[in-house]
Structures are given as C-alpha cells and as structure tokens.
C-alpha cells in the first residue's frame, strides 16, 4: 500500500507542477498581450493629443500675427 500511495502522490504533484507551469505561461502571455494593447492605445492617444496641441499652437501663432499686423 505504501508504494502505491507514493506513486499516486508523485503523480499528483507532477500533474500539479505541469498545470501550474502551463497556467503561469498562459498568464504571462495574457499579460504581455494586454500590456501591448494598452501601449498601442496610449500611443494613439498621445499622437491624437500631440496633433491637437500642434493645431492649437498654429492657431495661436496665426492670431498673434493678425494682432501684430492690426497694431502696425
């Protein structure tokens, strides 16, 4: 009985170790995918915001030029 019990425990722990390793691999893969998706979203938001800021700066420069021309 002792030998069979040891074999069963060994099989159980080997299976648990394999399942744990597979689970950690899948979790790591999911984490990397989510991190990449969030990074792409943030890059898109940054580019959009950068474009808006550039447009506002150009608009302000145009207003400054009109103001300077009007005062001359």
Beta strands, then each sheet from edge to edge (+ up, - down):
end
